[in-house]
């Protein structure tokens, strides 16, 4: 009587598991977000030339480089010539973080700036009394899908 049983080593799940599918790598490593912070990649160089003006401006806004030890899941091979040691830098982009409340304050600032610009343009048109320029106080948008219209 011969022993034709398969050994336990040959009958593991890894051997019978369906092969995983290939996925295209993302251009920048993803980071597991920390509560209360927003993350963004800041440009440190363009075409191999350092861009200290951009980095300096972003640091003054409150962005801080993220240490590689804080987010090992996003760590990529370090550039030995990098000015930002122990940080996550990829292709001239440096991963930085900022408190979420700063982002909300920045958004409010630019929202107000946009509203002021729109109001200024509207006031400028209202000041003109040129009959060739029709003015519409009620602003409406419409989107057309095939045969029908949707108005808001």
C-alpha positions in Angstrom: 0.0 0.0 0.0 1.5 3.3 -1.1 1.1 6.6 0.7 -0.4 9.1 -1.8 -1.5 11.7 0.7 -0.3 15.2 0.2 1.8 16.6 2.9 0.5 19.3 5.2 3.2 21.8 3.7 1.8 21.4 0.2 -1.9 21.9 1.3 -1.7 25.4 2.8 -3.9 28.2 1.9 -1.1 30.2 0.2 -0.7 27.4 -2.3 -4.4 27.4 -3.2 -5.1 31.1 -2.8 -5.9 33.1 -6.0 -3.0 35.3 -7.1 -3.3 38.9 -6.3 -3.8 41.4 -9.1 -1.1 43.9 -10.1 -1.8 47.5 -9.3 -0.2 50.6 -10.6 1.8 52.3 -7.9 0.5 55.7 -6.8 2.8 58.6 -7.7 3.0 59.7 -4.1 2.9 57.5 -1.0 -0.4 57.7 1.0 -0.3 58.6 4.6 -2.6 57.4 7.4 -4.1 60.8 8.5 -3.8 61.9 12.1 -6.9 63.4 13.6 -6.8 67.2 13.7 -4.2 67.6 10.9 -4.3 68.1 7.2 -1.6 66.7 5.0 -0.2 68.0 1.7 2.9 67.6 -0.4 4.9 70.9 -0.7 7.1 71.5 -3.8 10.8 71.7 -2.8 12.3 71.6 -6.3 11.4 72.0 -9.9 13.4 70.1 -12.6 16.2 69.5 -10.2 16.5 73.1 -9.0 15.7 73.9 -5.4 12.6 76.1 -4.8 13.3 77.7 -1.4 10.8 80.5 -2.0 7.9 78.1 -2.1 9.1 76.1 0.9 9.7 79.2 2.9 6.2 80.6 2.1 4.5 77.3 3.1 6.5 77.0 6.3 5.4 80.6 7.2 1.7 79.6 6.6 2.2 76.9 9.2 3.0 73.7 7.3 5.6 71.5 9.1 7.6 68.6 7.5 6.4 65.1 8.6 9.0 62.9 10.1 9.5 59.5 8.5 9.3 57.9 12.0 5.7 59.3 12.4 4.4 57.7 9.2 6.5 54.7 8.2 3.8 53.6 5.8 4.6 56.6 3.6 8.4 56.4 3.8 10.2 56.0 0.5 13.9 55.7 -0.2 15.6 58.9 1.2 17.5 61.2 -1.0 21.0 61.5 0.5 21.3 65.1 -0.7 17.9 66.2 0.7 17.8 69.3 2.9 15.0 67.7 4.9 16.6 64.8 6.7 14.3 62.3 8.4 11.3 63.6 6.4 9.2 62.1 3.6 10.3 63.5 0.3 9.5 62.1 -3.1 10.3 63.6 -6.5 10.8 67.2 -5.3 7.8 67.1 -3.0 7.9 67.1 0.8 5.1 65.7 2.9 3.9 68.3 5.4 1.1 68.7 7.9 -0.8 71.6 9.4 -3.5 71.8 12.1 -7.0 71.5 10.6 -8.1 74.7 12.2 -5.5 76.6 10.1 -6.9 75.0 6.9 -10.4 76.2 7.9 -9.2 79.7 8.6 -7.3 79.8 5.3 -10.5 78.6 3.4 -12.6 81.2 5.1 -10.0 83.9 4.1 -10.1 83.0 0.5 -13.9 82.5 0.4 -14.3 86.0 1.8 -11.7 87.3 -0.7 -13.7 85.7 -3.6 -17.0 87.0 -2.3 -15.5 90.6 -2.1 -14.2 90.3 -5.6 -17.6 89.2 -7.0 -19.4 92.0 -5.0 -16.9 94.5 -6.4 -17.5 93.4 -10.0 -21.3 93.5 -9.4 -21.1 97.0 -7.9 -18.9 98.2 -10.8 -21.6 97.0 -13.3 -24.4 98.6 -11.2 -22.5 101.9 -11.3 -22.5 101.9 -15.0 -25.7 103.2 -16.6 -24.9 102.1 -20.1 -28.1 100.9 -21.8 -26.1 98.4 -23.9 -25.1 96.5 -20.8 -28.0 94.5 -19.5 -27.9 93.9 -15.7 -29.5 90.9 -14.1 -30.0 91.1 -10.3 -31.3 87.6 -10.0 -28.3 85.3 -10.7 -29.3 81.9 -12.0 -27.4 78.9 -13.5 -28.8 76.2 -15.7 -27.5 72.9 -16.8 -28.8 71.2 -19.9 -28.9 67.4 -20.2 -30.2 66.4 -23.7 -33.8 67.5 -24.0 -34.6 69.0 -20.6 -33.3 71.8 -18.5 -32.5 71.9 -14.8 -32.6 75.3 -13.2 -31.3 76.4 -9.8 
